[in-house]
Every structure is written in C-alpha cells, then in structure tokens.
Amino acid sequence: MRPHDLNLLMIFDAIMTEGAITRAADRLSMTQPAVSNALSRMRTAWNDELFVKDGRGIQPTSFAKNLWSQIQGPLGELEVAVNPTEFNPATAKRTFRIAANDSIVSMVWGPLRKVIESEAPGINIHAIPNYDMTTDKILKDAEAELTFSKYQEPGTVIRAEHVLDAKWVVVMRPNHPLAKQRLSLDNFLAADHLLVSVTGDVTGPTDQALANLGLKRRVAMSVNQFHNAIALLKETDLIAVAPSLVMEKEIFSGELAVFETPVEIVTSPLSVMWHKRQDQDAGLQWLRGLVVKFIRERVQRHDMLLSQCCRKAYCPDTVKRLIAQRTIEASEFTPANIQSEKPLREHEGEAKITA
C-alpha cells in the first residue's frame, strides 16, 4: 500500500466516525478544505461517490459502509501499534458519551462521579438519549462510545457484555384494595394498569405473556417516564408491572407495595455495548470496567434486599404491623421463611407472605 492510500483511509475513517467533514477535520487537526480535497481523491481512486448530502449532513453510500466495516479493525490495531500509549486516569483529559436511560444514569452516575473526582479529574461523562434499546445504530453512527441495549444479536463490529437481567414485579400503593390480599390472576386482570412506554407503544412484555395464555389486561393509562409512573401509583388505584430496579427506592421504603407477577414474564437481559473499532481503547476499557462493576454491585444488593423483604406481598412496614396484630414473633419472619414460602405457623397458614 502506498503512503497516500493509508492517509486517505485514515481521513475516510474520520469522516465515517464523525459523520461530518468539519468534525473530521477537527479530529485530524486538518483544515476543512484539506479534508474535502482528500475526499475528492478518494472518489476518484475508489470510483464511488462515498458520501451524499442528507439535509445539513451527509450519508455514506453502501460501498463506503462496506469499506469501513473492513478497515476499522486493522486501522485500530495499526494505531495502537504505532502509538502504544497507556491510559492514565489521573492525567487524561477526555470526554466519553454514554447512551443511557434514566435508570442506568441513577445507578452509575453517582459512584462514577466519585471515582472521577478522586482519580480522574480530567474525565467528562456526557449522557445522550437512548430511546431505542433494541438497536446498535448509536454505536455504528459513532454517536456514543457505550450504550445499553436489549439487542441480542450483535454483529461482527459490535461487542457486548451482559450486566443484568431485569426482574418484573407488580407495584401499587400500600393501601390499594389489592394490597390487602393475595394477588390472584383474576384480580390482576380486572385491575386498571399503568404502562411505562418510552416509545409510545401501549403493549409490553406483560401483554405478550398474557396473550400467550389467551388473556388480556386493560392498559388504562400510559406514561413515558418512570418518575411520572411512581407519582401516579401513589395517588391512584392503578397498578403497574415494572422492573424492580427502577422503583427500588419506593419498594424498599414501603412507599409502594410489591408483588410477584401472577404470570411468568421473561426477564429482560441488558448488555453494555461498544464498537469493535474501540476494542483496544484503554480509556474506554477503564470506563467500561467501572460501569459494569457499579451495575453488578447495585444489582447484587438489590436482589438480596428484594428476596429478603419485598419479593412477596408485603414490605417491612406491613410485616411489622402483622407482627403487632397477630403477636407473631419476629424470628418467624426470616428471609429463609419468606424465600421458601413456609407458613408462619401451621395455624396461621393463610398469613403466608406470598403473591
């Protein structure tokens, strides 16, 4: 390969990564006319338009997309070989973009910021919206370095590391009429349901599980944020099926009563994903390691608390009231009893903490 061919490939990679000639020029410390001239030489050498105008931006042709998929890996390896620099969090000055929803932000941003303040003061973390968690387009378009997705079939250029399996539970206000009894399937179906849908779709995993049984619920209201859902659940007779993690504060504080779902809903696996072109990126490896660590630690604590006090019909405050009312000793409300669903006493069998 001639030297100028390699230079063209590097400029081409920058244009594909940034999605704009101006940003590519900034990335390469070149002038915009110089990058435009290089693009003209590419079009002549490779006999393809490569990029076409799309509004104020540009879109790559099929040839450009195919070429990029083939050169990203080799170019990245070459960059590491030529410039084997180590990433030092203490001195690094860099901005990372993470596509994440509010649940991920609430789990990760706090502990991540503490590490940055103590160990990596020059690192910036910017969150960008992640409305569609079933696609890897954000990574392919270089809009973010990391994203979180339910996408189960990463391609040859997408990497993924599993971080959690969301558990579905039924939540409602503690003094809801259904919170005083076992949550039967009939009562569940008869209730008015609240659905959280960031896309506006009024069906979810619960509806699919019910449809498989020939059943249907009434989605009486929908919102696009869990914050709004929590306020509605506290003030109305609506019930909701939601991932327990996103409402753990309200569940563990007793602000919401929690039940296991009366039908089996498949857990939702979530993975952190990145593009193959950054496999050797030491800075991104550092960040990804922290993000995965924080999420897994949070999930471990959450699952332990959920299994001990909130997987069944009642949260701690309700348990305390039952103890006072029935003079049942606290030792009988052990995590082991709750998890195994043993009766509290043989003659108190109807008071089991079950869903």
N, C-alpha and C positions, 0 to 999 in steps of 0.2 A: 504494500500500500504506500502510495506517495504521501509525503507530509501534508500537502494541502488537502488531500482527501480526508485525512484524520481531522484536520481543522474544521472542515465542512461538517463532518459527522458530529463534532462537539458542539458546533453552533446549532446544527439541526436538533440535537438533543435538548439544548437550552430552550429553543423555541417551543418544542413539544412540551417540555416540562412547565414552562411559564405560560404557555397559551397566548403569548403576545410578543411581538418583535421588540417593543420598547422594554418590557420586563426582561426579555432575554439579553438585550444589550446591557442593562444594568447588572444582571447576573454575571456577565462575562467581562464587565468593565470595558465595553466597547461602545462606540457611537452607534446610534440607530442607523445612519446611512451605511456604515460598515457592515452591519448585520443584514440589511436589505440587499446590499451588493453580494454578500455571500449567498443569500437565498437565491438570487438570480443565477449564480454559478451552479448551485445545486440543481435548479430546474433544468439547466442546460445539460449538466453532466448525467443526471438521472432520468431525463426525458419524462418528467412528471410535474404537474403544477404544484404538488406538495401541500399547499395551503390555499384556501379560498376564503373570501370575505364573508362574514356572517354578522350582519349588523355592524357594531363597532369592533367586533373581534374577528378571529379567524378560526377556521376549522380544518383539520388535516384531512387529506384525501385517504382513500383505502391503501394506496401504495405507501403513504407516509406512516400510517398506523402499523402496517406490516413491517416496514423497515425498522421502526422504533422498537417494536417488540423483540427484534433480533439483535439490536445493538446495545440495548440498555445494560444487560448483564456484562458483556465484555468491556464496555466503556467504564462501568463502575469498578470492575476489577483492575482495569488499567490505571484508573485514578488512584486507587488505594496503593498499587504497586509503585507508582511514580511519586506519590506524596503520602508516605506511610505515617501520617500524623496521628498522635494519640489524642483522645478527647479528655480534657481536664475540666471537670465541672467548676472548679474554683476560679478558673481564668477564662472560660469560654464565654463568648458573647453571641447568643443565638436565639432566634425565635422559632418555636415549634407551634404548628397548628394541629389541633386535635378536633375531629368531628365527633361531637358527643351530645347526648340529650341531657336534660336537667338531672336525671337520676345518676348518671355517670359523673357529672360535674359535682354533685353533692357528695359523692363517695370519694372522689380523687383529689379535687382541687385543694381542699384544706390541708391534708397531710403533704401533698406535693409542694404547696407553697412553703410549708415549714422547712422542708428539705432545701428548697431553693434559697430561702433566707439565710440558712446556716451554712450551706455547702456550695451553692451555685448562684451567686447574686447577679450574674450577668445573663441568666436564662429567662426568657419571656415565654409564657404559655398563653396562647390565644384559642378560645373555643369558637368553632364555627357550627352552624346548624347542621343537624343530621336527621332530616325528616324521613328519609327512606333508608331503613336499616337492612334492606334486602339486596343491596347493590354495592359494588366496589367502584362505582363510577368516580366518586370523590378522589380515590387514590389514583386511578388511571388519568384523571384530569389534573393531577398534582395540586388539588385544592387544599389538601392536608397531608401531613406525614403519617398520622394514625387515625383510624376510625374504629367504631364499634359496630358490629353487624351480626345479623342472624343469617347472613349469607353462608350457605353450606357447601358451595362448590367453587372454592377459589381456583382461578385459572393458573396458568403456568407463570404469570407475572405477579400474582398476589399471594402473600404469605398470611397465615392466620395462627393465633394461639388462643385456645379456649380459656375463658376466665370464669364463667359462671353458668348455672342453669337456673333460670328464674322459676320460682315456685308460686303457683297461683293459689290464692285464698279468697274467701268471701268476707267482705268487711261491711259494717253498718254501725250506726250509733249504738252505744251501750244500752240505752233504754228503748231500742227498737222492739216492736212486738215479737219479732222472730228471734231476738237475742235471749229470750227467756226460756227457750225450749230447744230440743234437738232440731237441727236444720234438715228437714226432710226434703226429698226431691220435689214433692208436690208443692210445698211452701216456697221453695226456691223458684220454681217455675211460675208460681202465682204472684210473686213479688214484682214491683217495678224496678227495673235495672238501670243503673248509670254506667255508661261506657266511656272510657277514655280512648280517643282515637286522634292521633296527631295527623292522620291523612284525611279524616272526614268520613272514612268508611264506617258504616254502622253495624258491621259484623266483626267478630273476633274469634280467637281460639275456643272460647266457651260455646259460641253458636255452632262452630263446626263439630265440637264434641256432642252437643245436643242433637244436631242434625243426623249424626251417625246413629243415634238411637231413635230417630223419628220424632224428636221433640223440638220445641221452640220456646224461647223466652220473649218477654216484651222489653225491648230497649226503650224506655220511656224518655230518656234524656241522654245526650252525649256532650262531652267537653273535649277540648284538645290539650289540656294540661292537667297533671295530677294535683297540682295545687288547688285548682278550682274544684276538682272532684272531692277533695278532703273537706272543704268548707260545705259543700252540698250534702255530703253524707252525714255530717254532724248535725245538720239542721232539718233534715227531711226523712221520709220513710224509704228513700231509695236505698238499694243495696248495690254493691259492685264486686265484680271479680277482678282482682288486680294482683300484680307481682308483689309479694310481701315486702320485698326490699324497698320499694318506693314509698311505702307507708309505714315503715318500721317505727318511726318516732311516735306516730299516733297509736300504733298497735301496742307497743311496749309501755306506753304511758297510760293506757287504758282509755284513751280518747275515742278509740274505735274498737268494737267487738270483732273478733276474728273467728272464722270457722274454716274447716277444711271444705273443699268443694264437694258437693254431693255426686258429681260425676267426675270421672278422671279426665284431666286436661293435660295434654302433653307438655312437659316442661319446655321452656324456650331457651335453647343454648345461645350464649353470646360469646363472641370472639373479638379480640383486638386484632386489627389487620393493618398491614403495611405493604408497600410495593417492593417487588424484588430488586428494583434499582437501588434500594437503600439497605439491602442485606448487610453490607459491610460498613454502614454508617455507625461509628462508635457512639456518637451523640444520641442517635435515635435508639440504639441498643440500651444505653443508660436510662433514657426516659422510659422506654417500654418496660424495662425491668422494674422500675419504681411503680409504674401504673399497675402492672399485673400484681405486684406484691401487695399494694394497698387494697386492690379489689378483693383478692383472695383472703386477706386478713379480715376485711369487713364482712365478707360472706360467711366465713367460719364463725365469727362472733354472732352474726345474725342467726344462722342456722341453729346454733347452740341455744340461744335465748328462745327462738321460736319453738323448738322441740320441748323445752322445759316449761314454758308458761303460756304460750299462745297458739299452739297448733290446734287446740281443741276449742270448745265453745266459749271459754271464759279467760279473761286476763286476770292478773294478780288481785286487783281490787275486788272483782267478783268472787274470787276464791276466798278472800278474807271475809267477805260478807257471809258466804256459805258456812265458813268455819264458825263464825259467831252465831249464826242462826241454828245450826244443827249440832253445835258443840262437838264437832269432829276435830280431832287433834291434828295440828299442822303437819305432823310427821306422815300422815296418810296422804297428803298432797305432795308427794315426792315426784321428781322428774321421772323416776322409774315407773311409778304407777300411772302417770299421765301417758308416757310413751307406750306402755304395754296395754293401756286401756283397761286395767283391772278395776273392778268395782271398789269404791272406797271402803265399803263394808258389805258384807253379804246382804244384810237387810236394808242397805242404802243403795242397792244396785241401780235404781233409777237416777241416782245423782251422779252417775259417771260423767267425767268431763270428756265427752265425745262430740263429734259433729254428726 
